[in-house]
Amino acid sequence: MDCLFDRMEAHGRRPALIDEAGTVVDYLDLAERADAMVAGLADRRRLVLIECANTVDALTAYIGTLRAGHVALLGPPGSADGALGQQFPPDAVFRSTAEGWRSERRDGGPSVLHPHLAVLLATSGSSGKPKLVRLSDTAVAANAASIAEYLAITMDDKAITSLPFHYSYGLSVINSHLMNGATLLVTDGSVIDPAFWSFFRRASGTSFAGVPYSYELLERQNFRSDVPPTLRTMTQAGGRLTPELAAAYADWADTRGVRFFRMYGQTEATARMAYLPPDLAKANPGSIGIAIPGGLLELRDADQTGEGELVYSGPNVMMGYAEQPADLALGSEIETLRTGDLARRNANGLFCITGRLSRFSKIAGYRIGLDDLEARLAANEIHAVVAGDDERLILLVMVGKPETAAAMVVAQTRLPPSSIVAYAAADIPRLASGKVDYPAILAHGRDLLAATQDEAPALSLALSRVLGQQVVLPDNSFQSLGGDSLSYVQASMVIEDHLGSLPDGWESMTMAEFDRLGTPALVPGPWSMRRFESEVAVRAAAITGIVGVHATTWTLAGGASLLLLLAGYNLARFQLPRLRADEGLSLLGSFAVRILLPYYLILIVYSLHREVDLSSWLLLSNISGLHHSLLEPFWFLEALTHCLLLFIAAFAIPAVRRASPVRVGLAMLVFALVMKFAAIELWTGRPLDQRTADAVLYLYGIGFLLKLCTRPIERLLLVGLALAGTALDWGLSDVHIVWMGIGLGGLALFQHIRLPRVLATVVMQVASASFYVYLTHNIIVNLFVIHLHVKPDWLAIPVALVAGIGVREVVERTIRLVQRLWRGYHQRSGRAVKPAARSMT
């Protein structure tokens, strides 16, 4: 069989190898040394394992093995006695020992080797055992010739051995230069070692090859400011270089007269399959370019966006894999190589990698591109590596906070926070090739999760039930777990029960911070004072007033207006990050599931025995609907929906999202007031006065600002504005003024309230169940007051409150049961689970 090193002697006394000591080995000398090194193996064709190091001896053994027609099995130092040598016993081993470079005869190799088999490179099989890529003599020679052609390698080139040569990229540098009479500068040093570049300068090196990690290391050393003057060519392959770094090097290389080639390849194609010509590098930093000479790239199974799997064909495609010695006798098994990479072709005909089939996770019914997530995090100045399986994502965070990265991924993917594990690390685990070791990151994340679950504090377990999460990790907080206004009261009760008090700013504290606070030394008695947020008391009072309005003849009107103001307050408190992240549609979807879906279920039941007008179905009955019906109390849901839609529409504008939230709130408040006064002048005879968006949006806006404005004078101005608007609507003597004054005053001036624990617990339970009380109280009122004629009628109030609390418990227990059953089904069947929607009222 032909060998790419058969005609080395034609280059005569030209230098082939130069080591760091300055020793020069010319081509004639190298050929003689190589042949002598394998002379003892001439009796038959053998499998020769070479423990590769970037040394003259190792390179000589490799060249001699191929020139003699043997099969070279290339592995890292120590591989002869490791898994590689055990799974594929060789006939001979070349390696470095304490006594120096030596060869060993073992005569344990396979009796039959395919006549065209030349080189074996190891990759990892699915079981973790070595799996060999079988490369023919034709593939090795063809790929070296193709690389030499597009790089225009000449005898004047001097390339430094910056990569391991048991790695296909490093091997391709050796093959393509030696077959063309160029010189290799032989060193085993690191690119960040000053001696590496000192050697490059002394030897007048011209070419450097690096993987993305190599270029990241160079950037840390400020390489571009002190470049060896003889450097003419830089190549990059072995993974995705960030577009920013690619563009920076392309621009720099263009100004310095250095050719910068970005390349794409796989071991299964010997080394290279595509390259990006330097003149196209600046304009196409995210592209891998075009197929190498003699090769063909195509997209298979492309979708409507033009994205498909990248498929390569050419003479450098491997013969196939070998998982046992008997496979080394097999011939070529494939003609085209399915790369497993997803790509598109741009308008210039250049290929762009968009992801990898194996770099996707399908979690909770969503297909998550891990490379895309890394890029999105990087765009937000978080340097992280993302690994994943079909259960969760693991984030190794190098720059930035793990909890910030996790929250960002939750916002981007809609995944439950429990499916994301984020941890900080100083270094990224890497394979010998310099590529990221994603399996190691995934395994470490699983270990962290297992340890966390085994040692989960009682508080984490309790909060996981409140929030409907499967797992609560130490760096999770109430906010990062998607907590909202319907769960914060319960969460605050749980936290206080475990800690003895409710810390200020508890919603943003992590579980680890809670754990450091410890637990109370004494269990508080029922009449000890309990501190809770004033908003809880306002919410409980407002929902009680709403029930009282419909159950009695008492003058209690105004609770719904106060709840509407609280909705705006909680929009700023819990959902502002989603609005500013352009997640308005997702937020609306959560609102529809948690708030509107129960309303429509009630409509369906109501429609079974009474007429439901179209306006109620379209959430427009506040404008033109039926009056004095069982549905009329639900006007609040319609008003709430319309106010939310207006805020979502505002934040859909990029300039609004970039602006200060306080300025946005002020602009919305001005808009609401203008709309309110315009409606008074232009629109009379509204079916349900003071319930349409033009009439109540200002309350929603005041609530939004009340959360954002912290100075007392600002809050007092907002309270005054709310009171003035209420007086305009209802008059100075109306009870609405009392409601608004007491409720807003408590919310604006008092952050916390203290009551005896037994009373505080009742208030907090009512507040936490306020939504369910609102949905169900009309049924209780009609049953007690209208049908059963229970006297006194105020008895319907406590019954309705208790019923709402009971419905909340039933609903939440049912949700947890369904989640457990669904997760169990998912684990048994391997199907995806859809995440629960988050509320945002």
N, C-alpha and C positions, 0 to 999 in steps of 0.2 A: 504494500500500500504506500501511497505517496505521503510525505511528511513536509510540513511547511519549513522545517529546518534542514532539509536535505541539501540545500545549495548554499549553506552558510559560508563555505570556503570561498565562494565567489567574491565575498567582500574583503578577502585578504587580510591585510594588517590594520584595517580600520578598527577603532576601539569599539568593542561590543559591550563590555561591562567596566564600570569604574566604581570602586567602593570608597567608603569614607576615609580610608587610610591613604587613598591616592593610587592604589593598585589598579593597573589597567590590564584587562584581558581582551586581546583582539579576537577577531572572528576565527582565524586559523587556530589560535591557541584554544579558544573555547570549544571548537569542534573536536579537537584532539582530546581535551580534558573530558568532554561529555562522553565520547566513545569509550575512553579508558574506564570511566566510572562504572559503566554497565557491562564491561567485557565479560565478567564472570557469569552473566545471565544469558549467554549466547546459545545455550543448548536448546532452548525452546522459547516460544512466545509466552510472556509472563504478565501477571497482574502485579504492578509495582506501586506500593503505597509510599508517597513522599510527604513527610511532615514539613509543610511549607513554612519557610521564613524568608524574608527579603535579604538573602545572603547569596554570595557568589556560588557557594557549594550547592545550595538548594536549587538555584536556577540551572546549574550545570547538570544536576541529577535529572531534572525535568526534561531538559533538552536531550540528554543522552537516552532517556527512556523512550522518547518519541522517535529519535533517529534510529534506534535499534528495532523499532516496530513493536515494542511492548505497549501495554495499556497503563497510563498514568492515573492513579487514584490519588487525588490531591486532598489533603486534610490539614488542619492546624496542628501545631506542636502537641504531642501527647495522644494523638488520635490512633496511632498504631496499636496501643494497648487499651484503648477505650472502646466505645460502642461501635465506632466505624470499623476498626480492625477486627473486632469480634464478629460483627455481622457479615463482613466481607473479608475473610482471611486472605492475606496477600501471599505471593510467592517470595517477595522481597520487600524490604523496608529501607528507606533512606531517611536518616534523621540526625539531629545534632544531639550529642551527649556530652557528659563532663569531660570525656577524653577527646572530644572534637567530632567532626562530621564522620559518620560511618554508615556502612550498609550491612544489612542482615539478611541472610537467606533463610526462608521459612518453608518454602515448598508446600504451602497449604492452600494455594489459590485454585480457582476452578480449572478443570481440564480443558474446557472449551471456551474460547473467547471469539466473538464475531470478528471476521477478518477486517472490517472497516472501523471497529471500535478503537478510539484513540485516547480519549480523556474522560474521566469520571469526576463529577463535582457533586458534593453532598448537599442535599436540602433536607428539610424535616418532613417526615411523613405524618399522617393523621394520628398515629399512635405515639408519636414522639421519637420513634426509631429512625435511624438514617435512611434516606431514600436517595438513590443516585440518579443524576441526570446523565444519560449516555450520549456522548458526543462523538460523532464520526470524524475521521481524518479530513473528509471533505468539508464538514461543517466548521471545524477549527480553522482550516486554511481559508475558506471562503469568507468567514467573518473577519479574519485578520486583514485580508486583502481589501474588503469593502471599507473597513475603518480607515485603513491607510489611504484609500482613495479619497474619501471625503474630508479627511484631515490633512491631506496632501503631505504625508510624512515622507521626509527625505533622509539621506544619509547624514545630513547636518543636524538633525534633531537630536536632542538629549532630554529624555524623559526620566523623571525621578520616580522611584517605586514608592509611591505614597499610599498604596492600598495592599492588603494581603493578596498574594497571588493564588491562594486556594479559593478566592472569591472571583467570580467570573469577570467583573469589571477590571480588577487588578490584573488578572491573567490576560485580558484583551490588550492591555497596555504593553505587556511583555511581548505577546505574539505579533502585534501589528508593527512594533518598532524593530524587533530582531529580524523579521522576514524582509525588511526593507533596508537593512544595513545601518540603522540608526544606533544610538548609544543609550544604554540604560545606566542611570546613576543609582547604584544599589545601596539602599539604606533601610533599616528597620525602625527608624526614628519616627516620632510624632510630628505632625504639622505645626504643633505649638511649641516644639523644642527649638530653641535658637540654633542648635547644632544642625538641625535639618536644613534650615535656610542658609546657614553658613556654608554647608557642603554644596548646596545648589549654586550659590554665588561662585565658590571656588572653581567648580566644574563648568561654569557658564551654562547652566541648565536652561532649556528652552520650553519645556512642557510640564504642566502639572495637571493631575487628575484628582478629583475629589467627589465625595458623596455630599449630600446636603449638610450633614453634621460637620464635615471638614470645612465647609464655607462658613458655617456658624462660628466655628472655632477661630477661623481667620479673622472674622469680624471683631471678635473679642480682642484680638491682638492688633487691631488697627492695620491690617495687612496692606490695604490699598494705599496707605500713605508712605509705605517704604517697600516698594516692589523691586526685586532683582532686575537690573537693566536688561538682562538677556532673555527674560521671559517673553515668549511669543504666543504661546497657546495655553489656554485653560479649558478643561473639559469638566462637565458635571453630569453625573448619572447616579443611579442607585436610589432613586426616590424623588419626591417632589420638593424642589426648592421653592420657597415662598415667592410669589410673584414680586413682592417688594424687593427681596434680596436679588432675585433674578434680574429685575429691571436695573437695580443699582449696579450690579456687575456688568451688565450689558452696556450701560451708559459709560461707566468708568473705562471698560475695555476699549470702547470706541474712541475715547479721547486719548488713550495711551498707546493705541496701535497694537493692542493685544487681541488675538482672536479668542472669543468666548463661545464655546460650543456647549449647548445643553443637549443631552442625549437620553435615550430611553431604551431600556432593554430588559431581558430576563435571562437567567441561567439557561432556561429551556431553549433559548435561541442563541446559545453559545455566549453571547454578551449583548450585542447591540441590534436594535431593530429600527430605530428612528434617530434623527438628529435635526437640530434647528440651526440652519446656517447663520453665522454671526451677523450678517447684514439684516436679518429679520428679527434678531433677538430683542432689540429695543422696543419694537412695535408689538411684539408678541411674547411678553414675559411669561404667560401661562401656558404656552404651547410646547409640545414635544417635537413639532416640525413635520418632516416628511420621512418616508421609508428610506433606509440605507440603500446604496446601489446594489441591485440584484434582488432586493426584497419587495414585498407588496403588503400594504396595510389596507384592511377593509373593515367596515362596520357591519356587524351581524345583529339581526333582530332589533333594528333601530325603531324607536318609538316616534310619535308625532313631533317630538322636539328635535329629532335627529340624533338622539343619544342611543348608542348601541354598544355591544361588546366589541372590543378591538381584537381583530384576528389577523395574524401575520403568516405569511408563507415566504419561503426562500431557502436556499441551500444550507443555511446555517441553523435550521430547525433541528432539534435533537432527534435521536433515534427513538427515544422513549425513556421511561423510568426503569430502574432496577431496584427491587426490594429484597432480592435474595441472589446469591451467587449464580444460580442457574439462569437468571435473566440476562447475564452478560453474554450469553450465546445468541440472544435474539437479534434479529435484524431491525430495520426501520419500521416503526409501527404507526407513525403519524406523518402527514404531509403539511398540515397547517396547524398553527399553534393558537389556541384560544387563550388569550392572555389573562382573562378574568378581570380586565380593566374596562371600565365604561368610558366612552369618549364621544366627542362630537368633532365634526370637521367644519372649520370656520370658512368665511367667505373667500379667504386666500388659499384655500385648499390645505391648510395646516391642521393637524390633529391636536386636540386638546383633551387631556385626561380629566374626567369629571368625577371619578370615584372608582371604587373597586367593589366587585360583587361580594367579595368576602369582607369588605370594609363597610358593611351595612348591618344594622341590627333591626329586627322587627319586634318592637315592644309595644304592648297595648294596642295592637292593630295598626301601628304607625311604622313606616319604613324610614329609618333614621340613617342618613349618610354621615359616617363618623369623620371623614375628611372635611366635609362641609361644616360640621360643627367646630372642628379645630380652626378652620378659616374664620368663622364667625366670631369665635372667642378672640382670635388674634386681632381681628378688626376692632375689638373693644379693649385692646391692650391687656388681654389675659393670655399668657403663653401656657398652653395646656396640651397634653396629649390625651386623646380619647380612645379608649378601648371599649368593647361591648360584646355582649351575646344577646340572646333573645329574651333575657330577663331584666337586664339592667345595663346602665352605662357606667364606666369607671373613668374618672377624670383625674389625671396626675397633673397638678398645677405647679408650674415652675415660677411664674410671675403673676401675682394677683392673689386674691383670697379664694380659698376653695368654696366658701359659702356663696360668694358672688358668682363664681363660675357655675355652680350648681343652679342658682336662681336664674341665671341667664339661659341655661340649657332648658330649664323647665318652661320658661317663657317662649323659647324658640320651638320646642317640640311638643308642648302640651302634655308631656308625660307626668305621671304622678311623681312628686318629689322622692317618694320612697324607692323609685327605680333608678336613682342616681346616687352614686358614691363618689365623693370628691375628697382628695387628700393632697397635702403639699409635700413636695420632695425637692431636694437640691439637685439631683441628677436623674436623667432618664435612662432606664435600663436599655442596653443596646446589644445587638448581635455582633459577631465578629466582623461582619461586613459594615458595621456602623449604622445599620438600620435600626429603627425603634423596635424593641422587643415587646410587642403588644401582648402576647400570651402571658409574659411575666407581670405586666401591669394588671391584666385582667385577674390573674391568680392572686396578686396582692390585694386587689380590691375585694375579692371574694373573702379572703382571710379577714380583712378588716370588718366586713359586714358580719361574718360569722361570729367574730369576737364581740362585736357590738350587740348582736342579738342575744348572745349567751349571757352578757353582762348588762343587759338593758335595765336602766334604773326604772323604778316604779313610775316616776313622773313621765318618762318617755313613753311607757306603755299606756298610761292614762291618756296622754295627749294624742297618741296614735288612734285611740278609739274615738276621741272627740272629733279629730280631723279626718277620720276615715282612711288613715294611712296604714300601710302594712308595716312599715319600718320607720322609726324616727332616729336619725343619727345624731352624734354629739354636736356636729356643726350646723344642725338644722335649727331654725327658729320658727316661731308662729307665722311670721310674715313669709319666710322662704318656703314654708309648707303650704302656702296658699290659703292661710287663714282669712276669714272674712267676718262681716258684721253679724252673721248668723251663728258663728261659732266662738267669737271672742269672749262672750260672757261665760260660756261653759268652760273655756280654756282658762280664763282668769280664776274661776272657782277652783278648778283642778290644781292650778299652780299654788294658790293660797293655801289649799288644804295640805299640800305637800311641804310648803316652805314656811307656813305660819303667817306670811304677809305677802303682799303683792308688790314686787319691786317696780320702781318707776322705769318706764321704757321696756317693760317685760316682753312686749310683742316682738322686739328685735333681738332679744337675748337668745343665745344658743343653749342647747340642752347641757352642754359642758359647763357653761357659766351658771346655769341653775344648779347643777350638781355640786359646784364648788361652794354654793351658799349653804348647803347642808339641809337638814330637816329640823323642825321645831323641837325644842327640848320637852315641852309640855303640850298636851292636847288641849286646845282652848275650850272653855265651857260654852254652853248655848247662849249665855247672857253676856259673854265678853264682847267687846266692841270689834266689829269687823269693818275694815276699810275697803271701799270699792269705788269705781269710777263714777263720776256724776252722770255721765252719759247713760249708765245702766239705770239709774233712778229715773231719769227723764224718759227713757224708753218704756220702762215699766208703767210710769204714770200715764204716758200718752196712750198706750194700748188699753189700759184700764178705763181711761176716759172714753175711748172709742166704743168699748163694750157698753159702758154706762149710757152713752147717748142713745144706743139702739135698744137698750133693755128698760130704761126708765124714762120718766118725764123730767129728770133732773137737767139742769142747764150745764152741760159738760162739753159742749162743742169746742173743737180746736185741737184735739189730740192728733188728728190726721195731718194737719198743717205742720205740727211739731215733728211728726215722724218723717214728713217729706224733707224738712230741714235736716234732720238726722241722716237721711239717705245721702244728701249732698256732702255732709260732714264725713261720712264713712266712705264715700267715693274717693275723697282726697286721702283719707287715712289708709285705705287698704288697696285701692285699685289704680292710684295715680301712676305707679311704675308701668302698668300694662298699657294705660292710655298713652304714655310718653314713648313706649316701645312700639307704637302702631299696632296694638293688639285689640283694637276696638271691636272688630267682628268676633273675635274669640270671646271677649268679655260679654258681648251681646248674647252669644250662644250659651254661655254659662248662666246668664240672667234668665234666658228663656227656659232652660232646663230646671233650674232651681225655683224660679218665681212664677213664670207664666204657665208652665206645664200643669202645676196643681190647679191654677185658675181654670184652665181649659177642661180639666177633668170635672171640675164642678159644673162648668157650662154643659158638659155632656150629660151629667146626671140631671141637671135642671131641665134640659131639653126633652127628657123622657116624658114629662107630664105638663110642661108649660112651654109657651113659645119663647124662643130666644131670638131677638132681633139681630140682623146682620151687623149692626154697629157694635154690638157686644163681641161678636166673633172677630171683628177687625180692630178692636180696641179703640173705637171711635165713639162710644156711647156718651162720653162727656160732651161731645159736640152735637150729636143728633141721636139720642137714644130714648129708650123707654124710661119712664119715671115711676117712682113709688113701687118698685118691684124688689124681689129678694136680691137682685143683682146690683141694685143701686149702690150699696155700701162698697162695692169693688171699684168705685171711681178712682180710689187712691192708686190702685195698680196701673190703671191707664195713665194717670198723671205722672206717676213714677217712670213708666216706660217712655213717655214722650220727653221728659226731662233728660233721661239717660241718653236717648237717641240724639238730642241736640248737643250734648257734651261730646259724645262719640264722634259726631259729624265735625265738630270743631277741632278735635284732636286728630282727625284724619288729614288735616292740613299740615304739611311738614314744618312750615314756619311756626305754627302754633306749638307743635311738639318740642321745638327747639327753644321756645320762649320760656320765661320764668312762669311757673305754675300760678304764682300770685297774680301776675299781670294777666294771665289767661282768665283766672277767676274774676278779676275786676272787669275785664272786657265782657265776659259772659253776663255779669251782673248788670252792667250798663245796657247791654243788649236786651236783657230781660225786662228792665225797667222801661226802656223805650217801647218795647213790644206791649207791655202792660198798659201804659198810658195811651198808646195808639189804639189798643183794643177798646178801651173805655170810650174813646171818642167815635170809633168807626164801627164797633160791633156791639150791638145791643140785642137783648132778648135771647141770650145764650140759654139752652135748655137746662144746664146744670151750672148755675153761676158760680164763679170762683173755683172752678175745678179743671178748667182747660189749661194747657201749658202756658198760654200768654199770661194767665192770672197767677200761676204758682211757681214759675221757673225762678223768679227772684228769690224765693225761699230756698230752693235747691242750691242756687248760687251763693247765698249767704252762708249756708251750711258748709259748702265747699271751701269758702274763704275762711270761715271760723276755725277750721282745722289748720290752715296754713299760716294764719296770722297769730303770732304769739304775744305781741306787745299788748298790754291791758288797754291802752287807748284805742288801738285798732279794733279790739274785740268789743269795746263799749260802743264804738261807732256802728259796728255791724248790728249789735243788739238794738240800738236806736233806730236803725234803718228798718229792721224787721218789725219793730213795734209800729213805726209810722206806716208801713205798708199794710199791716194788719188793721190798724185804725182806719185807713182809707177804705179797706174792703168791708169791714164789719161795724165800724163806729167805735168811738172811745169807750162806750159803756158795755160793749159786748164781752162775753166771757173769753173769746179768742185772745183778747188783750192780756187777760190774766194768765191763760195758758202760756202764751208766748213770753210774757215777762218772767214768770217763775221758771219755765223750762230753759229759756235762753240764758237767763241770769245764772242759773245753776251751772249750765254748761260752760259759759264764758268765764265765770269768776271763780268757780270751785272745781278743781281737778278731781278731788276725791270727796266722798261723803262717808261718815261713820254711823253705823247703827248697831244695836245688839245683834249678835251673830244669827240668832234665830229669825229675826225680822229681815236682816240683810239677805239671808239665804232665800227667803220668800220673794223678795224684790228681784234678786238675780235670776231665780227660776222663771218668774213671769217675764222678765226682759229677754232671757234666752229663748223663750218659746213665743215671743211676740208675733212672729210671722204666722205660726200655726194657730195662735189665738185669733189673729185677724181672719184667717181663712175659714175657721170653723165657728166663730162666735155667733154668726147670724143664724145658724141652725139651732144652737142652744137657745138663743133668745126667742126665736119663733116657737120652739117646742114648749118652753116654760111659760112665756108671757101670753102668746096668742092661742096656742092649742090647749095647754093644761091650766091656764089662768092661775099660775102660782102667785101667791101673795106672801110677803111683799115682793114686788117685781125686782128689787135690787138683788135678790138671791141668785138671779141669773148671772150676775157679775162673777162671783167666786166660782160658780159652776163652770162658766165659760172659760175662765182662766185655768182651772184645773184640767178641763177637757183639752185645752190647747197644749198644756204641758204633757198630758198623757199621749196625745197624738204625736207630739215631737218624739217622745220616747219610743213609741211603736214604729214610727217611720225610720228613726235612726238605727234602731235594733234590726229592723228589716233590711235596711241598706247594708249593715255590717254582715248580716247573715248571707245576703245575696253575694256580697263581695267575697266572703270566704268560700262559698260554694262555687262561685265562678272561677276564683283562683285555683281551687282544687281541680275543677274541670280542665282549666287551662294547663295545669301541670301534667295532668294525665293524658290529655289529648295533644299537647304541643301547640294549641291554638292561642291566638293573641287575645288579650283582655283590654277592653276599652276603659280609659280612665274616667273616674267620676268627674263631672263638671264642677267648676268652682263658682260659688255665688259671689255677687259683688254689690249687694244692697248695702 
